[in-house]
Amino acid sequence: MSSTKPKVYNFGAGPAAIPLNVLEKAQKDLLNYENTGMSVMEISHRSKTFDNLLNKAKQDLKTLLQVPDNYKILFMQGGGLTQFSAIVYNLLAAKRQQVPGEEFNPPLDYFVTGSWSAKAADEAKRLYNNVNIVIDVKKSKGSFESIPPKEEWKLSGSKAAFVYYCDNETINGVEFPFIPEVDPSVPLVCDMSSNILSRKFDVSKFGLIYAGAQKNIGTPGVTVVIVRDDLLTKPKSVNDQDKGVPVVPVMLSYKIIADHNSVYNTPPMFPIYISGLVFEWLLDQGGVEAIEKINNEKSTKIYDLIDKSKIYRSPIEKPYRSRMNAPFRIVPEELEKEFLTGAEELGMVQLKGHRSVGGIRISMYNAITLDAIDLLINYMIEFEKKHN
């Protein structure tokens, strides 16, 4: 099936653009998947057909990220917000296994570098009474614009049950250019929802990684979790729970989901199917290493233009600017509405910044092509000429 030009260029932060040939393949399969005579949304989740689909998606993701054998790949429901709770339940239980019989109240360490990590820390505080904020950039600097040096971090060391951070803050446009160094005995937990599969990284440095699919993986409805085997613990009942460890809800238990190959209940079948197609597409592009080069080129072009501009302003310090989400303001701000209207007239949509920060936001996920970036850049240049 030949590719056709999209009706619009979707620069939205999520639900985000999906590769065109993935959409075309899904369209073809929609009525008759693998000659079953049924849509992929109709086949049984207990069937061999879906089992093959699921296992291939897992294997392709494992290949793309070079996931070690001592990790499980899970497909869960509830988005990243649900994982805010799941990690507290599961990793406290895992920590308890390491220190049985002792007084138990380990700290949970959180880096707060943007809106999403702030929400994660707030949920942890709601569920547990010992949350340590390693850094809070907004509190110390007045806004989320950078990542403080290690000398300013207040880590709990080996006492912590885990250390949490968000690798790329979708709203604020801050991305970690490095993996934080923490005590090797403590699991490092990472929200990679908006930059997973965009660059190479070492999975073995993490205890757990999760990513909502609706940005770089596929459609809303499924969350990918990559979790190390030693963190899988059997949920205890109310009667035999250890003091200080909350009971893990069954549907949030990583072990139960892993033991049932992500099919403990009816999984989000269509989002998993789309995710699998995206993994195939990425492999066809040359994998993560190849897409990383393209992503670097896209973001470099955008930030070079902003930095040379007399009307565009990036609020983020250069070393920490996201390659996936570039928020910026226009001076004067009254021009932003005109900018958005003009962009939409040219078929470039969902460029409005998040309501909490305003301005403009360019999301440049894997599915955004260099042609789309070039079109946007040409528009930005012409818009500046008009108003400078």
N, C-alpha and C positions, 0 to 999 in steps of 0.2 A: 504494500500500500504506500503510495507516494505521500510525502509530507506536504502539507499546505501551510501557507502563512497564517499564524494565529490572528484572530480578530483584534486582540489587544495584546500589549506587553504587560504582563502582570508583575509588578514590583512589590507586591504585598508581602508582609512579614509572616503570614500564616493565617488561614490556609494559603499556601504559596504555589508558585508555578510548578507544573509537572512536565517533564519532557514530552514533547509533542508525539514522538513515536510510541511512548508508553501509553498515552491516551488513545492513539490509533489502535494499538494492539488490544487494549481493554475494550474498545468499541467492537472490535471483531469478535472477541470472546464473549461478549455480553449475553448473547442469545444461546450460544452453543460452545461450552468450554470442553476442550479435549474430546470432542465427539461424544459427549455424554448425552446430548440432546437437551441439556439444561444450562442455565446461566451459572456462572461461578458462585453467584449468590444463593443458588438453590440446592447445590449438591450437599450431601451430608458431611458434617465436620468429622464424622467417624469413618468416612469412606477412605479407601486406599487412594483415590484421586486427590482428595484434599491433603492426606498425609504426605503424598509425594510433593505437592505444591509447597507445603509448610517446610518440609525437610530441605528442599532445594533452596528456598529463601534463606534458611538458616545457614546452609553450607556456603552460599554465595556471599552472605554478609561476613561469615568467618574468613573467607578468602580475601575479601576486600580489606578487612581490618587486621588480618593476620591474628585472629583471636586464638590464644593458646588453648590447648586441650583441657586444661583444668578450669575452664570457664563454661558456664551455660548461657545460651542465648534464649531469652524468653520474649514472647509477644503477649503483652498485658493490656488491660483496658483502663480507662480513667484519666489518661493524659498525665502530664508532668505533675499536676497538682496532687494527684493520688499518690505519686511516688514520694512527695514530701512526707506523707504519713508512713508509707510502706518502709522507707529506709529506717525510720526511727524504731518501728516495731521489730523489724528483722535484725538489724545490726545491734540493737541492745540485747536481743536474745543470743546472737552470736558471741558478743562480748561476755555474756554471762557464762557461756560454755567454757571460756578461757579462765575464768576466776570463780569456780564453784565454791560455795561455802563462806566466802568473804563478804564483808559489808559491801554493798553494791550501789554506787551512785556515780558512775563515770560521766565526765562531761562530754557533750557533743559539740564539736568545734565547727563554726560556720564563718566562712568568708562572705561578707556582705559587700558586693561590688556593683549592685544594680537592683532593679525592681524585683526580678525573679528570685535572686538569692535572699533578698529581704523577706519575700513571702515565704520562702522555705524555712528560714530561721523563725519567723513568727509561728508557723505551724508546729515546729519542733517545741517551741516554748509552750504552746497550748497543750501538747501531749506529754511533756516531760519537764522536770523541775531543775535541770542542770545543763543549760545551754550557754556555751562560751562563744562570744563574738570575737573572732580572731582579728578582723579588721571591719570597720564600718566606714566606707569612704565618704558617704554623704555626711555622716556625723562629723568626720574630721576635716573635710574639705568644703562642705556646703553643697556639693553635687557629686553625682557619679560620673567621674571624668578620667579616672586613672586607677592604677593598682599600686599601693604603697610598697616600698622596698621591704625585704624580709626582716630587716632590723625593727620594723614597726609591728610585725605580726606577734600576736599573743596566743601561741599554740599551747595546748595542754600536755603535749608530749605523749608518752606511752599510756597515760591514764585514760585518754579519750577512747570512746567507743568507735568513733569515726571522725574524719575531717571532710567537710562538705564545701564544694564550690561550684559555681556556674561558669563554664568555660567561655560562653559568649552570651552577653546580656542583650537580648533582642531589642528591648525598648530603648536602652541607653546607648547602645553601640560600643560597649567595652568588651574586648576580647583578651583573654590571657595569652601572651606570646610564649608562655612556658608552662610546664606542669609544676605546681607547687611542691617543694620538698618538705615532706613530713616524716615523722618517726616511722621507720619501715614496719614496725609491728602494728601500726594503726591503719585500717582500711581507708583509702582515699576514695571518696564518693564524688561523682561528677555529673552534673546536668549538662549534656551536650546536645540538647534539643535543636538548637539552631546552627550548629556547625559540625555535627557528626558527618563523616564521609567527605568533608571539604578539604582535609589535609591529613597527612600521615601522623600517627602518634603511637606510642608504645602502650598497648592495652595492659601489659603485665605490671605497669606502675599503679594500677587501680584495683580497688576491691570491687567496685561497682560503678557502672556507667549506665545512664538511661537517657532516652531521647524520644520525645513526642514525634510522631511521624510527619506532621503536617507542614514541615519546613523543608527538610532535605531528603526525606525518605519517601513520602507518599501522601496519603489522605488522612484527615483526622479520624480518630477511632482506635488507633493502636499505638502502644508505646513499646519501644524496644528496650529491653534490660539485658545487660551483659554483666553477669555476677560470678565471682570466684567461688569455687566449690566449697571452700571451708566456711563460707558465710551462709550456707544453706542449713537452716536449723529447723527441726520439726516443731510445729506450734504446740505449746502446752495448753492444757485445759485450765479452766478457772480453779479447779481443785488442786492441781499440782504445779501451779505457776510459782516461779521463784520470786521472792520478795524484791520489789523494785523493777521487775520486768513485766510490762503489760502483755496481755495475751495477744498473739498475732491473729488478726482476722483471717479466716481461711482464704478469702479471695485476694488478700495482700501477701500471702505467704509465698516467698520465692521458692521454697522447697517443694511445696505442693504444686505450684505451676510447673516447675522443672520436672518433677516426677511424672507429671501427666503430659509432658511435651507440649505445654501451652494449650491443652485441650481439656482442662479440668471441667469447664463448662463450654457452652458454645462460644467460640472465639470470634473476634471481629474479622470474619473471613475475607470480605472484599478489601478492606485496608491491608490485610496481610498479602493478598494477591497483588495489589498495586505495588506494595513495598518490594515484593519479589521481582516485579517487572523493572522497577527502578534499579535494583541491584544488578540485574542483567544488563541494563542500559549502561550503568557505570563500568561494568567489566568490559563492555564493547568499546567504551571510550578510552580504555587503557588503565582503568582502575583509579584508585585514590591519588596516586602520584601524578597521573596525567591531569586529573581535574583540578588538583591543587595549583598547577602552573596556570591554568586558565583563570582560576579564582584570583590568584595573585595579580594577574594582568588586569582583570576587571577592576578590582579595588584600587590598584595603583593609578589607573586612568582617572577614576572618580576623585580620589583624594588629591592628585596632582592638580586637577582642574579647580577644586575647592581652594587649595592653598594659594593658587595664583590669582584667584578671583578677588575683585574689590567688593562684591556684594554677597558672596557665599561664605559662611563661617561654620567650621566644625568645632563643637564644644569639647571634643575628646583629645587628650594628649596623644601625640603621634605614636609613641610605642604601643599604645593600648587600643588603637582604633580597630574596630571589627572589620574583617574582610567580608562579612555576611550582611551586616546592617549598618548603613552609613547615615546617621541623622545629621541634619545641618539646618541652620537658620539663614534667612535672607534679610539683608539690611537695605532698606527698612522692612520690618516684619509685615507691613501692610501689603507688600508685594507677593507674599506667599500664596494668598488665595488666587491671585492672577496666574501665578506659576502653575498651580495645580490645575486650574481650568484649562490653560493652554496645553498642558501635558495630556490631559484627557482628550482634548480635541485631536491630538495626534496619535491616540490609541495607547497612551502610557498611563496605566491606572494604579490605584492603591499606593500612591506616593505620599499620602498625608502622614505626618508623624503621629506617634501614639498620643492619645488624649492627655496623658499625664505630663508630657514634655513638649508637645506642640511641634511646629516646624515641619520639615520635610524628612522623609526617611526612605532611602533606597535600599531595598533588600536584594542581595545579589547571590542567591542560593545557586546550587549546581545547575539547575535547569535554566537559569538566565543566561542567554547566549551573549557572546561578544558583540554581535550585531545589535542586540537590544541595548547594550551599554553604549555603543557608539551612537545610536539614535538619540538616546537620552543626553549624552554629552553634547551633541550638535545642538539640541534644543536649549540646553543650559547656556551654551556659548551665545546663541542668538538672543536668548532672553536677557543676558547680561548686556549685550551690545545695545539693546533697546532701552535699558534702564541705567546705563552708565554714562 
